[in-house]
C-alpha cells in the first residue's frame, strides 16, 4: 500500500522543508531565554497564513499560542512546542546546529525532530487538506503551542485548566512520535510522569584537609549512601510505598506490549550499551509500565587533574523519577523524604527542580485512538506499533485531567534521532511520511469518529 495521494503532496513537502529551514534558524532555547518571542511570531505568521485565528497569552518563560480554524463533525486538538534544548556541546556537531543540513537522506539541526519538524510536517498536511477542500478544513482544528516544554512546561497545567473551553476536542494529536527502521509507525498512548530533585549534603563551611576524614563525615559518602538505598540491582525502586499507587495494566495494555517487536537490541547497538537491566519480553513491559529512578549527575569535591586531598564541604546529586499512573509526584516526594529520614539521612536535603509532571495514559479502544491507528495504516502501509505509554515524559496529564481527551503521539522521529544531543536529525523520507499521515488523519476525522 502506498501513501494516500502521495504524488500530489510533493509541493507541500517541499514548502514544508523550506519552512523548516527558516524555523530551525530561530535559536529558541527556553533554558536560556533565547529568541522565544521571535519563534512565537514565526509560528503565528505561518498559522495565520493558513486561515487560523491565533491568540497569544503570556507564559512564565515564553508566550502560549492557541490557534483555531475550520469546522466539521470532529474537533482535533494538536499540541506542539516551539522551544528547543541548548545546542551544547557545539564541538560535537558535524554541521552548524541552527542550519538545516542534509546528509545521506537525513536532515540535521537542533529542533529538527523535537519539535519543529513535527509542527512543520503537520502544518504541511493542513495545507494539503485545505487545498483539496477549496481552502476550507473539513474539521475544526485547535492548536496549542508553547515555548516552555524543554524547561518543564511551568505554565501549562494552569493554562489548560483556565482555557479548557477553548481547547475542548475529541482527541489530541501529541507533539512527538517515531518510525522504526523498518518503516512502521509507533503510536504512544501515554507518557510517564517525571519528578526531578537534587539531593544536597553539607558538613562544613569550607573544604577540609582529607586527614580529617578520620573524625568528620564526608558529604559525598552520605550522598552515596542515600542513592544506594533508592533502588536494587534490577533497577526496581526500593522506597517503601513507592509502588502502592501504580495502576494495574489493562488487558489491552498487555496485549499491545506483547506485540511490540524486538527487545531493545537496536537501542543497545545504537548507543553501545554495556549494562542492560532488561532484555527479552521484559524490555517493553518496563519501558511502558515500570516507574524508575535515574541518577543524572553528581558534583562535589575536587575533579581536576591529578589528586587534591580534600574532604569536601558539600556535594549534590541530581535525580529524576519516571512515574506511571496513578503515582502523584507530590506523594513520591513525601515518600522520598520519609525514606531518607528512616535511613538516618535526615541531613541530606531534597530540593525540587523544575515543574513536576504527572503520568497520563489513554484507553486503547477509544474511537480517536482507533482513527489514528487507521490513518497510520493508510499512510504507512504497515501495521502501527502501539505503546500504552512512552518511556519518556511530558505535560500530557492536564489534557487528560482538565479536557478529558485521549492523547496519541505519532510523528517523524527515529531511533538514531539524537534529540537533546549533538547532531539531532530526522530522515527526510520520514518527514514525507509524516505529511502523508497528517493528511490521512485529517481526512478521516473530517468524516467523523
C-alpha positions in Angstrom: 0.0 0.0 0.0 1.3 3.5 -0.8 0.6 6.7 1.0 -2.7 8.4 0.0 -2.3 10.8 -2.9 1.4 10.8 -2.2 2.3 12.2 -5.6 0.3 15.4 -5.0 2.0 16.1 -1.7 5.4 16.9 -3.2 4.8 20.6 -3.4 3.6 20.8 0.2 6.5 18.7 1.3 9.0 21.0 -0.5 7.4 24.1 1.1 7.4 22.4 4.5 11.2 21.7 4.2 11.7 25.4 3.3 9.7 26.4 6.4 11.7 24.0 8.5 15.0 25.6 7.4 13.7 29.0 8.5 12.3 27.7 11.7 15.4 25.9 13.0 17.4 29.0 12.3 15.5 30.7 15.1 17.5 29.8 18.2 14.6 29.4 20.6 16.4 27.9 23.6 14.0 28.2 26.5 16.6 27.2 29.2 18.5 30.4 28.2 15.5 32.6 27.2 16.8 32.9 23.6 14.6 34.0 20.7 11.3 32.8 22.2 9.2 35.8 21.1 10.7 35.5 17.6 9.8 31.8 17.4 6.2 32.5 18.6 5.9 35.3 16.0 7.1 32.9 13.2 4.6 30.2 14.2 1.8 32.8 14.4 2.7 34.0 10.9 2.6 30.5 9.4 -0.7 29.6 11.1 -2.4 32.9 10.2 -1.4 32.3 6.5 -3.4 29.1 6.7 -6.6 30.7 8.0 -6.0 30.2 11.7 -7.1 32.7 14.3 -4.2 32.9 16.7 -4.4 34.2 20.3 -1.2 34.8 22.2 -1.1 34.6 26.0 1.8 35.3 28.3 3.6 32.4 29.9 6.1 32.1 32.7 9.0 31.8 30.2 7.5 32.2 26.7 4.2 33.0 25.0 1.5 30.4 24.8 -0.3 30.3 21.4 -3.8 29.0 20.8 -4.9 28.8 17.2 -8.2 27.7 15.6 -9.5 27.1 12.1 -12.2 25.0 10.3 -15.5 23.4 11.2 -16.9 19.9 10.9 -18.1 16.9 12.8 -14.8 16.4 14.7 -12.6 18.7 16.7 -8.9 17.9 16.8 -6.6 19.4 19.3 -2.9 19.5 18.3 -0.1 20.1 20.8 3.4 21.2 19.8 6.2 23.3 21.3 8.5 25.8 19.6 11.3 25.8 22.1 14.4 23.6 21.9 17.2 22.3 24.0 20.6 24.1 24.2 23.0 23.2 21.4 25.9 22.5 23.7 28.4 20.9 23.2 28.8 22.6 19.9 32.1 21.0 19.0 30.4 17.6 18.7 28.1 18.8 15.9 29.1 17.8 12.4 27.3 20.9 10.9 26.0 24.1 12.4 23.3 23.3 14.9 20.9 26.0 13.7 21.3 25.5 10.0 19.2 22.8 8.4 21.8 20.4 6.7 21.1 17.3 4.6 23.5 14.4 4.6 22.7 10.9 3.2 19.0 11.2 3.5 19.0 12.8 7.0 18.2 16.4 7.9 20.3 17.8 10.8 19.6 20.8 13.2 18.6 21.5 16.7 14.9 21.1 16.9 14.6 19.4 13.5 12.9 16.5 15.3 12.0 17.9 18.8 9.7 19.6 18.0 9.9 21.9 15.0 9.9 19.2 12.3 6.8 17.7 13.9 5.0 21.0 13.8 6.0 21.8 10.2 5.1 18.4 8.9 1.6 18.8 10.4 1.2 22.3 9.0 2.1 20.9 5.6 -0.7 18.3 5.9 -3.1 21.1 6.9 -2.2 23.0 3.7 -2.7 19.9 1.6 -6.1 19.2 3.1 -7.2 22.8 2.8 -6.2 22.8 -0.9 -8.3 19.6 -1.5 -11.4 21.2 0.2 -11.4 24.5 -1.6 -9.5 26.4 1.0 -11.6 25.0 3.9 -10.9 22.4 6.5 -13.4 19.5 6.9 -12.9 19.5 10.7 -12.2 22.0 13.5 -8.5 22.2 14.5 -7.5 23.8 17.7 -3.7 24.1 18.0 -1.8 24.8 21.3 1.8 25.7 21.0 4.1 26.6 24.0 7.7 27.7 24.3 8.4 26.1 27.7 8.3 22.4 27.2 12.1 21.9 27.4 12.0 23.6 30.9 9.2 21.5 32.3 6.1 23.4 30.9 5.7 25.5 34.1 2.7 27.4 32.7 0.8 24.6 31.0 -1.2 22.9 33.8 -2.8 26.1 34.9 -3.3 27.4 31.4 -5.1 24.2 30.2 -7.4 24.3 33.2 -8.1 28.1 32.8 -8.7 27.8 29.0 -10.5 24.4 28.9 -13.5 25.8 27.0 -11.4 27.0 24.0 -9.3 23.7 24.0 -12.1 21.2 24.1 -11.8 18.5 21.5 -12.5 14.9 20.6 -8.8 13.9 20.8 -5.3 15.3 20.9 -2.5 14.7 18.5 0.6 14.8 20.7 3.8 16.5 19.8 6.1 13.6 19.0 6.3 10.1 17.6 8.6 7.8 15.8 9.0 5.4 12.9 11.0 2.2 13.1 14.0 1.4 10.8 11.5 -1.0 9.0 9.1 1.9 8.4 6.4 1.0 10.9 4.8 4.0 12.7 4.9 3.9 16.5 1.9 5.2 18.5 2.3 6.1 22.1 -0.9 6.4 24.1 0.6 7.9 27.2 3.6 9.4 28.9 5.3 8.7 32.2 5.3 11.4 34.8 8.6 13.0 35.9 9.9 14.4 39.2 13.3 16.0 39.2 15.1 16.6 42.5 18.6 17.3 43.8 20.0 15.7 47.0 22.3 18.1 48.8 24.6 17.5 51.8 26.9 19.9 53.7 29.2 19.0 56.5 31.3 22.2 56.9 31.6 25.8 55.8 34.8 25.1 53.8 36.7 22.2 52.3 38.9 20.5 54.9 42.2 18.6 54.7 41.4 14.9 53.9 43.2 13.7 57.1 40.2 15.0 59.0 38.1 12.2 57.4 39.0 10.2 60.4 36.8 12.4 62.6 34.4 14.3 60.2 31.9 12.6 57.9 32.1 13.1 54.2 29.1 14.6 52.3 29.8 12.5 49.2 29.7 9.4 51.2 26.4 10.5 52.7 25.0 11.0 49.2 26.4 7.7 48.0 24.6 6.0 50.9 21.4 7.8 50.1 21.5 6.9 46.4 22.3 3.3 47.1 19.1 2.9 49.1 16.8 4.1 46.3 16.9 1.0 44.0 18.1 -2.6 43.8 20.4 -4.1 41.3 17.5 -4.9 39.0 16.5 -1.3 38.8 13.4 -1.6 41.0 12.8 1.4 43.3 13.1 0.3 46.9 11.5 3.3 48.6 8.7 2.0 50.9 5.2 2.8 49.5 6.6 3.9 46.1 4.6 1.3 44.1 1.4 1.4 46.1 -0.5 3.7 43.7 0.7 2.1 40.5 -2.3 1.3 38.3 -2.6 -2.3 37.1 -2.1 -2.6 33.3 -5.3 -3.3 31.4 -5.6 -6.4 29.2 -5.3 -4.1 26.1 -2.1 -2.6 27.5 -0.6 -6.1 28.0 -1.8 -7.2 24.6 -0.2 -4.2 22.9 3.1 -4.7 24.7 3.2 -8.4 23.7 3.0 -7.4 20.0 5.9 -4.9 20.1 8.7 -6.4 18.0 12.2 -6.8 19.3 13.7 -6.5 22.8 15.6 -3.2 22.7 18.6 -4.7 20.8 18.6 -1.8 18.4 18.9 0.7 21.2 21.7 -1.2 22.8 23.5 -1.4 19.4 23.0 2.2 18.6 24.3 3.5 21.9 26.9 0.8 22.7 25.1 -0.2 25.9 27.2 -2.5 28.2 24.9 -3.0 31.2 21.2 -3.6 30.2 18.8 -4.1 33.0 16.2 -5.9 30.8 16.1 -7.8 27.6 13.6 -10.1 26.0 9.8 -9.8 26.8 10.5 -7.7 29.9 12.1 -4.9 28.0 8.9 -3.2 26.8 7.0 -4.1 29.9 9.5 -2.0 31.8 9.6 0.9 29.4 5.8 1.2 29.2 4.8 0.3 32.7 7.6 0.4 35.3 8.5 3.5 37.3 12.2 4.2 37.7 14.7 6.4 39.4 17.8 7.7 37.5 21.0 9.4 38.7 21.5 12.3 36.3 24.7 13.8 37.7 27.0 14.0 40.7 29.0 17.0 41.9 31.3 17.9 44.8 34.9 17.9 45.8 37.9 18.0 43.5 37.5 16.7 40.0 40.5 18.3 38.2 43.7 16.6 37.0 45.7 14.6 39.5 44.8 14.5 43.2 43.8 17.1 45.7 43.4 15.6 49.2 40.4 17.4 50.5 37.3 16.5 52.5 34.6 18.3 50.6 32.4 20.7 52.5 29.3 19.8 50.4 28.1 17.8 47.4 24.9 17.2 45.4 23.3 14.6 43.2 20.6 15.2 40.6 17.9 12.6 40.2 14.8 12.1 38.1 11.9 9.7 38.9 9.8 8.5 35.9 6.3 7.7 37.2 3.3 5.8 35.9 -0.4 6.1 36.5 -1.6 6.7 39.2 1.5 7.9 41.0 1.5 11.5 42.2 4.8 13.4 42.2 4.0 15.2 45.5 3.3 11.9 47.2 6.5 10.4 45.8 8.4 13.4 47.1 7.0 12.9 50.6 7.9 9.2 50.4 11.4 10.0 49.4 11.9 12.4 52.3 10.4 9.9 54.8 12.7 7.1 53.4 15.9 9.2 53.8 14.9 10.1 57.3 14.3 6.4 58.2 17.7 5.6 56.8 19.3 8.1 59.2 19.9 10.6 56.4 17.9 13.5 57.6 20.9 15.7 56.9 20.5 15.0 53.1 18.4 17.8 51.8 15.8 17.2 49.0 15.4 20.1 46.6 12.7 20.1 43.9 13.9 21.1 40.4 11.6 22.4 37.6 8.0 21.5 37.4 6.7 18.0 38.1 4.6 16.3 35.5 2.0 13.6 36.3 1.7 10.4 34.2 -1.0 10.0 31.6 -2.4 7.1 29.6 -5.3 6.8 27.1 -7.7 3.9 26.5 -6.5 1.9 23.6 -10.1 1.3 22.5 -11.1 5.0 22.3 -12.6 5.9 18.8 -10.0 8.7 18.4 -7.2 6.2 19.1 -8.7 3.8 16.6 -8.9 6.6 14.0 -5.2 7.5 14.5 -4.2 3.9 14.0 -6.3 3.5 10.9 -4.8 6.7 9.4 -1.3 5.3 10.2 -2.1 2.1 8.3 -3.3 4.1 5.4 -0.3 6.4 5.2 2.5 4.0 6.0 1.0 0.8 4.5 2.2 -1.1 7.6 0.7 -2.1 10.9 1.5 0.5 13.6 3.2 -0.5 16.8 1.3 0.5 19.9 3.0 1.6 23.2 0.5 2.1 26.0 3.0 4.6 27.4 6.1 6.2 26.1 9.1 5.7 28.4 9.6 9.5 28.2 7.7 12.2 30.0 5.9 15.4 29.0 3.0 17.7 30.0 0.2 15.4 28.9 -1.7 14.9 32.1 -3.6 18.3 32.1 -5.1 17.3 28.8 -6.5 14.2 30.3 -7.4 15.8 33.6 -9.0 19.1 32.5 -10.1 18.3 29.0 -10.9 14.6 29.2 -9.3 14.0 25.8 -7.2 11.0 24.9 -3.8 11.9 23.5 -2.0 9.9 20.8 1.7 10.6 20.0 2.5 9.8 16.4 5.3 11.6 14.4 8.5 11.5 12.5 11.3 10.7 14.9 13.7 7.9 14.5 15.9 5.6 16.7 19.1 7.5 15.9 17.5 10.9 16.0 19.7 12.1 18.9 17.2 14.5 20.3 18.7 16.7 23.1 22.1 15.7 21.8 24.5 16.9 19.1 23.5 16.0 15.5 19.8 15.9 16.2 18.2 14.6 13.0 15.2 13.2 11.1 15.1 11.1 8.0 13.8 13.1 5.0 11.5 10.2 4.0 10.0 10.2 7.5 9.1 13.9 7.1 7.3 13.0 3.9 5.5 10.1 5.6 4.6 12.5 8.4 2.8 14.8 6.0 1.0 11.8 4.4 -0.1 10.6 7.9 -1.4 14.1 8.7 -3.4 14.2 5.6 -4.9 10.7 6.2 -5.8 11.6 9.8 -7.4 15.0 9.0 -9.4 13.5 6.1 -10.6 10.6 8.4 -11.6 12.9 11.2 -13.3 15.1 8.8 -15.7 12.2 8.1 -16.4 11.9 11.9 -15.5 9.5 14.6 
